[in-house]
Structure formats: structure tokens, C-alpha cells
């Protein structure tokens, strides 16, 4: 077996120029996959952490009722005893903090013009402790506790349409939990960009106390839980779920992945693109290799005839050709992995940025992650492709009529 | 004497222009030939007389259109392709006109190849390869690749490869055709020496007069049929003086 492997290995380097070209082709395919896959992974990882840090949190706690039906009146499916629930969660493993939230909507007016908004009421102290900081384009975040009760952040699009700026006043109008109309006056402390144009045109953020006063309720919509590390999400969820069972009202714990619809859509899209790229590389290597291997077989016709004449089993000839292809693929993959990592490192050091994609407003850093699974997967694709490409030449070689092969010039 | 090759009423026709049924060319016609163990037999004849076809059939790398061929007692005509492969592997050694060494293997590795495909242990292989290379006087060139060997050396490696697994029959197709006179003479001496010293049966095609002078039995083919089968009387056959160990002793010296 050792000699057979040696024969295959030496055959790989028999025609060095052609082998070099094949290695470059295979390696180029791997580099392409590593670069695109590494960049996609960076984007997906970035989007995941961005989604979590932007306010989604690692876990969210709702009443079971909230997930079963839509609210008839604001906060009628909210958490009534949320401080007790928050304290229970806070004692759990890996929990960094708990932030109560209220989702609501209504109208906002500057006296001359009104517009609808989608509001989020937060506890600024809890939010800041979890690192959920809004992306301000001007001004500052709403102040902690009492000082922030008359302040608001609004989206850049909403500020533009309402023609307001930091320091201006607005009246926020909403329907209370009793069904009455209520309003509070707020000062604009800052203008934010969410990263999404549609959201910026509707976004309003006020303090939890302001919202509870506006909505005439001491409930909250949900509790957002921040963990020490995203990787601990499953462990923390498993530990917290039983604790929530013992509470007065049935509660439900949701992981970030269950709530991050946009993240999942983007991830699926990138997975689809990467699969497509993988298929292109697979077929590119397959087609080019079939040609190369057939050429190699043709050149070695007499040698194959000699081996068959000496009594080499035909299966050995098939195995030899496939082994050579697998060795070529493995060496090409090695070249690709080394080249891909080198190129990736250079790209990362260069600090390149890409223009913002549709729907986003900030440029994306061009960074490539070095992912071992991607290296293994890309290598497998090219090795498998070459092995597949070798089947036809290998079988043709093994079926050569010996006398004809020996007479081949 | 034990019969090694028995060719019985063998014919071989080839379709002309890859046609399956029409325009058949008859390469061999109703041929009979028996070769006994230890013979040193030349098949001679002009180009196209059927020498290579006959060797291919005896070497079981081609199938006769009709007739039967037995090799070392095995009826090759009735064997499956797998058994024919095994028969070639175990009972026949081949020497080709163009040497046909595996270019990426060294001389020793080329000689080792027939043992490798027989599944012999590495220790046994080493011993056999050393013996075979010594018998052709190439011990010192064992680790050279074919492209670093002369034509004569390459053909001697091919002979070592053909005998290393101790076959019952060595087939050589025009073994001296690509060699100059000096190397051809050395090869002839070598083959005849191996034939006499080890009792190996050699069957080769040639129209090289130098080789024919050393050959006690010459079968002449013309147009696919045996024109003559001349056995030199053992008593009267006086081959030119040959050294049964020409190269090994030279090397030792």
C-alpha cells in the first residue's frame, strides 16, 4: 500500500507544470470559498451580535398569553408583576442584567404636524448596563430615571418629517390601557439611526416611567435578558425555564434566535449564495479536472497497458487514478487553505470597507473570519470534485485493451 | 520435459477500420506450437507476419478468434478475465521493445512491482529485487530512475522485472530492437545466461540476426502461419561463446 501511494504521489508530480496549474485552479477555488464564506460568516456573526446588542438581548420573557393572541388594549397581555420576574431571572446563571420594555404605538405631534410612531419604552439604566445603547446621530441618550421622564429619542427619518431637532418639544399621544386617549410632552434628547430607513421614519423611544404614565399601566410588554456570552444562550435558557414555571402567571422564555426573523432571513440568504458559490467551484474543478485527468490517462496509455499486462488488477488502476486525483485535490486544498488564510489576513489588516447594502445606512467593514469548519468543508468540496472527476478517466484506463494500449504511440 | 506453452489451432483475425463483421484481417491462421520448459525460442519473420500477435496471445493479453492456448497447464481460453490477470501476474514475465518501465519508479522499484502486485512481504521483496538486479548487473544503479539509465540498462531492468517473480515463461517482444550492437549483445548474453543458469523459458520475437545466432530453436512466421520450426540439435548447436553471468561478474570486477 505504501508503494502504491508512493506511485500515486510521484505520478501527481510527473508533469509539474500541469500539476501546478491544477493546484492553482483547485487552490483558487478554495481561496474563493474561504474568502466569500469567511466574509459571509463575519457578516452573519456581526449581524447576530448587532441584533442582540441593538436591543433584542439573548433571551426575552413574555407572558404565555402575549404569544397566544394580539393585544386588544395596550399591555393587556403584559407582565403585571415584572419586578418579581426580573429578580428571579437576575439570579440565574450567566445573566448580566434584565431590562423591562414596553412596545406601544400612537401619534406624535409638534403642534403643526402629526405622525404615527412605533414606540419603545425602556429603563435607561438597565439598558445601559446591558450595553443596549442607541446609535445617536445628534444629542444624547435619555437621562436615567427621573431626569429622563420628559425626554425622548426619535428616529432620523421621523425628525426630518416632523422638522424637529434636539431640544425641540413633542407631544406623544397614545391610547391607554383603559381605552382612553392620553398624552405626554417630551423634549427631544437625541436623534438616532436604527440602521433601517423604514424604522428611522417611525422610531420613538421614551423612558419606562413616561410610557407607564402615558399608557396608565404598571405592566411591561416583556423583559429582555442580557447574558455574558451569546454562546451561553442555551445553557442559561435551560436553567431559567424551570424557575419561570413556578411564578403566578405562566411565562414563556424565548431565545434570541426565535425572535431574530431578519437575522434568519439574512443568514438563509447568505447560506444560499454560499451554496451557489460552492456549486460553481465544484463544477469548475470537476470540468477542468476531467479534462486534465483524461489527458494524463491518454499520455500514460502504454504504461497502463504494461501494468495490466504484468497482472495488475483493473481495480488497482481505478484506485491509482482516483488516489492521484484525491492527492491532487488534497494538495490543492492545502494550497487554497494557506492562500485563503494569508489573503484573509491581508484583507483584515487593510481595513477595507464596503458600501452599505440596500436597507442599511452604515458601511460594512470587509473582514474575513478564519473558520476551521469552512476550511474543512471547502477542502472536502474540491477533493470530492476531483475524486468524482477521476472516475471516468480511471474506468477508461482500467478498461483499455492491453494489446492496443501496449501498441499506443 | 514439461510443456509450458501449447498453442492448438489458433487463429486471430482483426476487423479492419473498426468494423465488427466485415473486412477481417487474418493475423494468425490455424497455428500450432508447443514450447517446453527451459527452451530459448525465437519467433522470427518479416514485419506483419504475426510475431507480436502470437506473443500477445501466449501472454494472455489478447484472445484468439479460435483455437486454444495453455500456459503452464492452464487453459487460458477457458479462464475468466480475473484468472487471466492472475495467470499473467504469477506465470509470465514480459520484456517490451520500448522497455516500458514506470518512469516515476527507480530501477529497484520497477523490479519490485511484479512482487508488489502479488502481495509479497516487503522483506521477501527486498531480497528478490536485490537478487534480480544482481543477476542483470545493475545493483549499483538500483536507485536510479529510468531517465538516468542508458537504453541497455533500461532493458536489463526490464529483464530483471520480468524474472523477479520467477515466472514459468518470459515473453520478450523485439527486446533488442531499440538497442545498439553493444547493448544488444549484452542483453542477448544476459537472457541466454539466465535461460541456461536458471532454466527460465524464454520466448521472444525478433529479426535480429545477432539474437538468432544464440537461439537453438527458431520458429519462422510468414503471413500468420509457421513457415518453419527449426530445432538445432543439442549436440550440434554451437552458439557463440557466452558468459552466463556476463554483467554480474563485470560488476563484481
Interface residues (C-beta under 8 A of the other chain):
Chain A: X3 X4 X6 X7 X10 X11 X14 X302 X303 X305 X306 X307 X308 X309 X310 X311 X312 X313 X314 X316 X401 X402 X403 X406 X407
Chain B: X52 X56 X59 X61 X62 X81 X82 X85 X86 X87 X88 X89 X90 X92 X94 X96 X98 X100 X102 X103 X104 X105 X109 X112 X113 X114 X116 X117 X118 X161
